[in-house]
């Protein structure tokens, strides 16, 4: 879930602010989760994190690495390193959820291309849903 994110332009701005660089990984953006995914090997073999923005799966980012981390106070969490490049996917409605959801690769939304720096050409989510319901998208 991209909690609180209103649109792709906002998501893109957030990602640009959060880009870091680490030797061996290169540029990345990290997300943190309390629980580690159970199927780490599968995720590291070409897996992606799909972002749900306003109840619609809209983008994905390739997973670069997954590490268990422990803070100095003993708090442990999972750090997921993602490629900063946002890949647009065919919009798919998704109800809110908590935790991990694994998409069957055959059922995952297909890629529409890399999100350019100027996200002004974004199709409104409502329009994308209507076109999809009509079988036009």
Number of C-alpha atoms within 10 A of each C-alpha: 20 14 11 10 16 11 16 21 18 13 18 20 11 13 18 14 9 13 15 15 10 8 6 6 13 11 16 22 21 19 13 15 14 12 13 17 17 9 9 13 11 10 18 14 12 10 19 18 20 23 21 22 23 19 18 20 23 25 26 23 19 21 21 21 18 20 13 14 13 12 8 7 6 8 9 14 16 18 19 20 21 23 22 20 19 23 19 23 20 19 24 18 16 14 11 12 10 6 10 13 10 13 13 8 9 7 7 14 19 14 14 13 12 13 18 14 11 10 14 9 9 13 12 10 19 11 10 19 19 12 12 14 10 9 8 9 11
